[in-house]
Amino acid sequence: MQKKSKEVLRAGQAVRDEIKQLSDELLKELKLKDLKWECGWNTEHFKGCLRSLKCLASHHPSAMTALENRSLVIGSETGVNQFGHVSLNSGEVRHNWLELIQNVGRYDGVLSRIPSCEKGLSRALRDIKVTRRRFGPSLLAEEYESQLKRLLTAIGDFKCRRTFPSGLPCDLSSLQLVVETAAGPLMLTPTGQIITPSSSPVSLLANFIVENHLKALDLLNLYEVEHKEEEELRSECIEMFGLFSLIKDDNITPRQMIEFLKNLKDNADALFNIRGTKVCVTNYYSVLADGELCIPWNFH
């Protein structure tokens, strides 16, 4: 598997070189803050998207000025996300991209209102920190603003008729709340963030916080420690094995990644064949089309 990965990597070097060249040119020409690829397609598809974007820019240079000092993401949606990044769907036609770019300025109003909505929700829920999910897809800005307003309105209505449960701490500023779409689950993530759908009944959310706030605090503190250890081990492994890259799937926790990295170091002599490869820590074994080697976090 390692041999196949290296062969595919070598075969794809020309594609990666062209992607680097196109990315550098677009960053400079469009005066972008950043250019990211967040899509499951392979590098050939990314190269095609970059070529399409470059062609679009050459035909509509005046429209491209709207992208100056913005981060551009080529991914699975077209719009402006909750972080203010301009997102282009890799599967859409260039006309749709152009339409968004020409109208990207109208999203600035939404983006400017989001911090106020987050602060309002925080005040309504005893100063809980309203933040974004650490891992996973982001929401489009308009959708995120709508979800925040929906939950904020629900809390306001609730407080007019009822009171929070007595077990709810008076100060929730040490906790983190992430508001997502109405269809999402009410849950506590392994990193300590409380995820709530905007449609969650306020009484249910309040009781969930009462039942889980101590565990959430423990997980948040643990995440800070483990994240630092993970980054240190990751840097060591990249250098030790001369890896082209070392990443992980969003569902791999810091604790799982730490276990993987320690196992990698402890078995360095037996795993010399992975030197010079691209490694992605997942839950399965595979070699992707661009040569990326997928290894489960609990490999033996």
Stockholm file with secondary structure:
# STOCKHOLM 1.0

chainA/1-300         MQKKSKEVLRAGQAVRDEIKQLSDELLKELKLKDLKWECGWNTEHFKGCLRSLKCLASHHPSAMTALENRSLVIGSETGVNQFGHVSLNSGEVRHNWLELIQNVGRYDGVLSRIPSCEKGLSRALRDIKVTRRRFGPSLLAEEYESQLKRLLTAIGDFKCRRTFPSGLPCDLSSLQLVVETAAGPLMLTPTGQIITPSSSPVSLLANFIVENHLKALDLLNLYEVEHKEEEELRSECIEMFGLFSLIKDDNITPRQMIEFLKNLKDNADALFNIRGTKVCVTNYYSVLADGELCIPWNFH
#=GR chainA/1-300 SS CHHHHHHHHHHTHHHHHHHHHHHHHHHHHTTCSEEEECSSSCHHHHHHHHHHHHHHHHHCTTGGGGGTTCEEEEESCCEEBTTSCEEEETTSCHHHHHHHHHTGGGGHHHHHHHHHHHHHHHHHTTTCEEECCSSSCCCBHHHHHHHHHHHHHHHHHHHHHCCCCTTSCSCCTTSEEEEECTTSCCEECTTSCEEEETTSCHHHHHHHHHHHHHHHHHHHHHHHHHHHHHHHHHHHHHHHHTCSEEEECTTCCHHHHHHHHHHHHHTTTTTGGGTTCEEEEESSCEECTTCEEEEETTCC
#=GC SS_cons         CHHHHHHHHHHTHHHHHHHHHHHHHHHHHTTCSEEEECSSSCHHHHHHHHHHHHHHHHHCTTGGGGGTTCEEEEESCCEEBTTSCEEEETTSCHHHHHHHHHTGGGGHHHHHHHHHHHHHHHHHTTTCEEECCSSSCCCBHHHHHHHHHHHHHHHHHHHHHCCCCTTSCSCCTTSEEEEECTTSCCEECTTSCEEEETTSCHHHHHHHHHHHHHHHHHHHHHHHHHHHHHHHHHHHHHHHHTCSEEEECTTCCHHHHHHHHHHHHHTTTTTGGGTTCEEEEESSCEECTTCEEEEETTCC
//
